[in-house]
Amino acid sequence: MIDYNKIPESTLETLKAYIQTGRPMGSFCEAVVENNLREACTRADEQNRQALFEIVAWLYNYAPGGSWGYPGAIKSWTAHLKAQQAERAL
């Protein structure tokens, strides 16, 4: 059973804001979103290091597929969000 309560509240808020609005994230969340395990481990504070499995599980289960999981995901996702906003403005 995955315990999402292990994820620091600020980390979860950051990831949700990124997914919903494209808001910039700190270096740890950027590394996780772009699937860079080495950098994520290097940049994590103690709480995020202990919750890394749960953070990735949360992304896997709740984040849209195109928003994370590969190098360049942030650039691609923010472009996607901007395109959606432009469509709505028409």
C-alpha positions, 0 to 999 in steps of 0.5 A: 500500500502506498502512503501518500502522506509521506510526501511533504505537503509543499512538494505535492503542492508544487507538483499539482501547481506545475501540472495545472498551471505550468508553474516553475518548480525547484531543482528536486521536483524538476529532476523527478518530473524529468525522470533524472534519478541521479539528480533527484537523489542529489537535490532531495532534502531528507523528507523528499529523499525518504518519500521519493518512491511515493512521489513517483507513485503519485505522479504515475497514478495521478499526473497526466502522462505527458506531464512527466517521466522523460527529459524535456517533459517540463518544456513540453508540458508548459507548451501544451498548457499554453496552447490550451490557454490560447485555444480557450481564448479564441 
